[in-house]
Amino acid sequence: MFNFKRSKSLSQEEAYTNLQADKNIQLIDVRTVEEYRDAHIKGSINIPLDTIPSQFERKISDKKAIIYVICYSGARAEDATSFITKLGYENAYNIGGVATWRYGLVR
């Protein structure tokens, strides 16, 4: 959708460890509202990819916040992370998709 250069990424194992240690990390799920309702990571915030341009800065105002972005497979998270970085967020990371997340989902 946005077609930017490759964004920073993090393994899901490292992301999980960091999320457990630091409750200030913002975990953003960019899947559709319906996908999010079906299953998501506890504590994640749903900001669907197509709403990122209009909604992201309203929901996450701190440009220095640590932000982890997830979708279903990692492709939408890649687009979103690249766009978020272009908005000036310094610590945005693609952590892949819930399809490979081994640490439990809320259903």
C-alpha positions in Angstrom: 0.0 0.0 0.0 2.6 2.6 1.0 5.7 1.1 -0.7 8.6 2.4 1.4 12.1 1.0 2.0 12.6 -1.9 4.4 11.8 -1.1 8.0 13.5 -2.2 11.2 12.4 -5.6 12.4 12.7 -7.7 15.5 12.2 -11.4 16.2 9.0 -12.4 17.9 11.0 -14.1 20.7 12.9 -10.8 21.4 9.7 -8.8 21.0 7.9 -11.1 23.5 10.7 -10.8 26.0 10.8 -7.0 25.7 7.0 -6.8 26.0 7.1 -8.7 29.2 9.8 -6.5 30.7 8.6 -3.1 29.5 4.9 -2.3 29.7 5.5 1.1 27.9 6.1 -0.6 24.6 3.2 0.2 22.2 2.0 -3.0 20.4 0.0 -2.0 17.3 -2.0 -4.6 15.3 -2.7 -3.3 11.8 -5.1 -6.0 10.7 -8.7 -5.2 10.0 -11.2 -4.7 12.9 -12.7 -8.1 12.1 -9.4 -9.9 12.1 -8.5 -8.2 15.4 -11.8 -9.3 17.0 -11.2 -12.9 16.0 -7.8 -13.1 17.8 -5.2 -10.7 19.0 -2.3 -10.3 21.4 -3.4 -9.1 24.8 -2.6 -5.4 25.3 -2.3 -4.7 21.6 -4.0 -1.6 20.0 -5.9 -2.1 16.7 -5.1 0.6 14.1 -6.0 -1.0 10.7 -3.4 -0.4 8.0 -5.8 1.7 5.9 -6.4 4.1 8.9 -2.7 4.6 9.7 -2.3 7.9 7.7 -5.3 9.5 9.5 -5.3 7.9 12.9 -1.7 6.9 14.0 -0.5 10.3 15.2 -3.7 10.9 17.1 -3.4 7.5 19.0 0.4 7.5 19.5 1.7 11.0 20.0 5.2 10.3 21.4 7.6 10.1 18.5 10.2 8.4 20.7 7.9 5.6 21.9 9.0 2.1 21.3 6.4 0.7 18.8 6.0 -2.9 17.7 3.8 -3.5 14.7 2.1 -6.8 13.9 -0.4 -8.1 11.3 -1.3 -11.5 10.1 1.9 -12.5 8.2 4.2 -9.5 8.5 3.5 -7.8 5.1 1.1 -5.2 6.3 3.2 -4.7 9.4 6.2 -3.9 7.1 4.2 -1.3 5.2 2.9 0.3 8.4 6.3 0.3 10.1 7.8 2.0 7.1 5.1 4.6 7.0 5.3 5.2 10.8 9.0 5.8 10.4 8.4 8.3 7.7 6.1 10.1 10.1 9.1 10.6 12.4 8.7 7.8 14.9 12.3 6.7 15.8 11.6 3.3 17.4 9.1 1.4 15.2 9.7 -2.3 14.6 8.0 -4.9 12.4 7.5 -8.0 14.6 5.8 -10.1 11.9 2.4 -11.8 12.1 0.1 -13.3 14.5 0.1 -16.4 12.3 3.5 -17.3 13.8 3.1 -15.7 17.3 3.6 -18.6 19.8 2.9 -16.7 23.0 -0.9 -16.8 23.2 -3.8 -14.8 21.7 -7.0 -13.4 23.1 -10.0 -15.0 21.3 
